C-alpha cells in the first residue's frame, strides 16, 4: 500500500458517500416544487401538507450534501495536486459557474423558501422553490460537464512548455457528447431515488395509520412516488442505452470491461451471470443473452465489440508499455448491480401501485418490508453506476491524457493521506447516523398541521423563533 492507493480509496469513499445525498436532493427539489404548484393551483390543503412534509426531508438531505461536497473538493488540493495543475484551466470554468451561479441560485432561493412561508406572496414563494430546483439541476450539469472531460477530453490543447491542459473551446466542454447523455441519465436516476423515498414514507403511513385523517394525502404521495419511479426507470434504461453506445465509441475498453470480454466478438453476447477466474479471464459457467452486448454497444445486434486483449495491444502501441485494463471483477459486477438494484426498485413500485388499485389499502407485511428498503435500492444503483464509471476509466484519470498514478500529490506521505482518510471516514460515519436519525424522526412524525393561526394570537411575528417546522 502506498499514498496513491489510499488517496484513491479516500476519494472513492468521499465521492460515493457524497453522492448518496445528491440524487435525493436533485429529485426531491422538483417533486416538492410540483406539490407546492398543485397546492397553489387547487388550494387543496393535502398538497400543502405534503409540500411541507417532504420539503423538510429535502432540507435535511440538502444540508448534508453541501457539507460532504465541500469536503470532497478539498481533496483536489490535498491529494491530487498534480492532477489539479493539469486540468485546472479546464475545470475552473464549469466549476466556477457551478459555484457562482447554480449553487448561489439554489442556496439563496432555498433560504427564501424556508423563511418565506406566510411572509412572501404565494406566487413569489412558489417561484423560490422552483428557482432552487432549477439551480440544483444546473449545478449537476456543470459538475457532470467537468467529469465528462475526464471521460472524453475535448476543447483543449496541451501546452508543451507547462505540460498543462489549456481551455480552447468552452462550448465544446459544455456540449461534450458524454455530458449531454450523462446529465439526463443522472437526472433519471435522481428521480428514481426521490420517488422511492416518497413511496416508502407514504406507504408506511398508509399501512400503519389507516384511520388517520391524512391517509388520503399519504395514498396520493405513494401513488405519485410509484409513478415517478416507473417513469424514471424507463428513462434510465433509455438514456443508459444511448450512454452505452457513446461509451463504446469514446471508451471501448470500459464496455469490454463491463462484460469481461477479452476477445473481439461479432455478434457479442451479454452475460447476466458469469462464474470464472478471479480476474475474469477464464469462464467456467455463464448465462448469456445473445446479441445484446452488440446492440448495447453499437445499436446493431450483429455489431463488433472490441475485446480487452485487442484494446490492450492497441493502447500499448499508442501510449507505451503498461496495463490499460481496469479491474475486471469490479467493472463487471458494478455494472450488473447498477442494473439489478434499479430494476428491483421499479418492481416494488409496480407492486405498490397494484396493491392500491381501485382504492384498496395494502395489507401485506412483505410489501411493507420491501417498501422500507426501497430507497436503498436506487441509492445502491446510483453508487454502483458511479463506481463503474470511474473504475472503468482506469488506469486513466483523464482518458488518454493523464494516468491516475501521475495525478497524485508528490509531497503528501502515506501517513498524511491515511490520517485524513481515517478522520474523514469516521466523521462521515457520524454524519450518516445523524442523517438517518433525522430522516426517520421527521418521516415518522407525519405531515404537519397547516391550520391557520388564530387572530387572537398577539405574539409579535418578529419574536417567534425560526423553527425547523417553518
Secondary structure, 3 states (H helix, E strand, C coil): CCHHHHHHHHHHHHHHHHHHHHHHHHHHHHHHHHHHHHHHHHCCHHHHHHHHHHHHHHHHHHHHHHHHHHHHHHHHHHCCHHHHHHHHHHHHHHHHHHHHHHHHHHHHHHHHHHHCCCCCCHHHHHHHHHHHHHHHHHHHHHHHHHHHHHHCCCCEEECCCCCCEEECCHHHHHCCHHHHHHHHHHHHHHHHHHHHHHHHHHHHHHHHCCCCCCHHHHHHHHHHHHHHHHHHHHHHHHHHHHHHHHHHHHCHHHHHHHHCCCCCECCCCEEEEEEECCCCCCEEEEEEECCHHHHHHHCCCCCCECCHHHHHHHHHHHHCCCCCCCCHHHHHHHHHHHHHHHHHHHHHHHHHHHHCHHHCCCCCHHHHHHHHHHHHHHHHHHHHHHHHHHHCCCCEEECCCEEHHHCCCCCCCHHHHHHHHHHHHHHHHHHHHHHHHHHHHHHHHCCCCCCCCCCCCCCCHHHCCCCCCC
